[in-house]
């Protein structure tokens, strides 16, 4: 299942973010981008389309999307417990062997694309 919020924002300008595109282009085939979010989530609706556009501009294809639901204030969904997901959006860039390279959590002060590019 995919997230509507992961549809790339056509207004995002890759030329304005060369460092971001370069960082994502450098990801190898052994790296997966895991995205937890929800179409009902305002933060996801505001942050994920630009992030998806950055991935698209860099040609990143190994992206797994995990739609999150909530009930009584608790979030649940695929791999939420396994990865300790408490806030959304949460994005984890991970090697095939399980090594976590970078993690973005909703409350960071910059956009997911910029934050993760800086971490990489």
C-alpha positions as CSV (number, residue, x, y, z in Angstrom):
1,X,0.0,0.0,0.0
2,X,1.3,3.5,-0.8
3,X,0.8,6.9,0.7
4,X,-0.8,9.7,-1.3
5,X,1.4,12.0,0.6
6,X,4.4,10.4,-1.1
7,X,3.3,11.7,-4.5
8,X,6.2,14.0,-5.5
9,X,5.5,17.7,-5.3
10,X,5.8,19.0,-8.9
11,X,6.7,22.5,-7.6
12,X,9.8,21.2,-5.7
13,X,12.9,22.6,-7.5
14,X,15.9,20.2,-7.6
15,X,18.2,23.0,-8.8
16,X,17.6,24.8,-5.6
17,X,18.8,21.8,-3.6
18,X,21.9,20.4,-5.3
19,X,23.4,19.0,-2.1
20,X,20.2,17.1,-1.3
21,X,20.0,15.6,-4.7
22,X,23.7,14.7,-4.7
23,X,23.4,13.0,-1.2
24,X,20.4,10.9,-2.4
25,X,22.1,10.0,-5.7
26,X,25.0,8.6,-3.7
27,X,22.9,6.0,-2.0
28,X,23.8,2.5,-3.2
29,X,21.5,-0.3,-4.3
30,X,22.0,-1.9,-0.9
31,X,20.1,1.0,0.8
32,X,16.4,1.2,1.5
33,X,14.4,4.3,2.4
34,X,11.7,3.4,4.9
35,X,8.8,6.0,5.2
36,X,6.2,5.9,7.9
37,X,3.3,8.3,7.4
38,X,-0.4,8.8,7.0
39,X,-2.6,10.7,4.6
40,X,-4.6,11.9,7.6
41,X,-1.5,13.5,9.2
42,X,-1.0,17.2,8.6
43,X,2.8,17.0,9.1
44,X,3.0,14.2,6.5
45,X,0.9,16.1,4.0
46,X,3.2,19.2,4.4
47,X,6.6,17.4,4.5
48,X,6.4,14.2,2.5
49,X,5.6,15.5,-1.0
50,X,8.8,17.6,-1.2
51,X,10.8,14.6,0.2
52,X,9.3,12.3,-2.5
53,X,10.2,14.9,-5.1
54,X,13.8,14.9,-3.8
55,X,14.0,11.1,-4.1
56,X,12.5,11.3,-7.5
57,X,15.0,13.9,-8.7
58,X,17.8,11.7,-7.4
59,X,16.4,8.5,-9.0
60,X,16.0,6.7,-5.7
61,X,13.8,3.7,-6.3
62,X,14.2,1.5,-3.2
63,X,11.6,3.1,-1.1
64,X,9.2,1.3,1.2
65,X,6.1,3.1,2.5
66,X,4.3,2.1,5.7
67,X,0.9,3.6,6.2
68,X,0.2,4.3,9.9
69,X,-3.1,4.3,11.6
70,X,-4.0,5.6,15.1
71,X,-6.4,4.5,17.8
72,X,-6.7,6.0,21.2
73,X,-3.6,8.2,20.6
74,X,-1.5,5.2,19.7
75,X,0.0,4.7,16.3
76,X,0.1,1.2,14.7
77,X,1.0,-0.2,11.4
78,X,3.6,-2.2,9.6
79,X,7.0,-2.4,11.4
80,X,6.0,0.4,13.8
81,X,7.1,-1.6,16.9
82,X,10.1,-3.1,15.2
83,X,11.6,0.3,14.4
84,X,10.3,2.2,17.4
85,X,8.1,4.6,15.5
86,X,6.3,7.1,17.8
87,X,5.9,10.2,15.6
88,X,5.1,10.5,11.9
89,X,6.5,11.2,9.5
90,X,9.5,9.1,10.4
91,X,12.0,8.2,7.6
92,X,14.9,5.8,8.1
93,X,17.6,5.2,5.6
94,X,19.0,1.7,6.2
95,X,21.6,-0.6,4.6
96,X,20.6,-4.1,3.5
97,X,22.5,-5.5,6.6
98,X,20.3,-3.4,8.9
99,X,22.7,-0.6,9.6
100,X,20.8,2.6,10.1
101,X,22.4,5.5,8.2
102,X,20.0,8.3,9.0
103,X,16.7,8.9,10.7
104,X,14.3,11.8,10.4
105,X,11.5,12.2,12.9
106,X,8.6,14.7,12.6
107,X,9.9,17.2,15.1
108,X,13.2,18.2,13.3
109,X,13.6,21.9,12.5
110,X,14.3,21.4,8.8
111,X,12.6,19.5,6.0
112,X,13.1,15.7,5.8
113,X,15.1,16.0,2.5
114,X,17.5,18.6,3.9
115,X,17.9,16.9,7.3
116,X,18.6,13.4,5.8
117,X,21.0,14.8,3.2
118,X,23.0,16.5,6.1
119,X,23.0,13.2,8.0
120,X,24.3,11.2,5.0
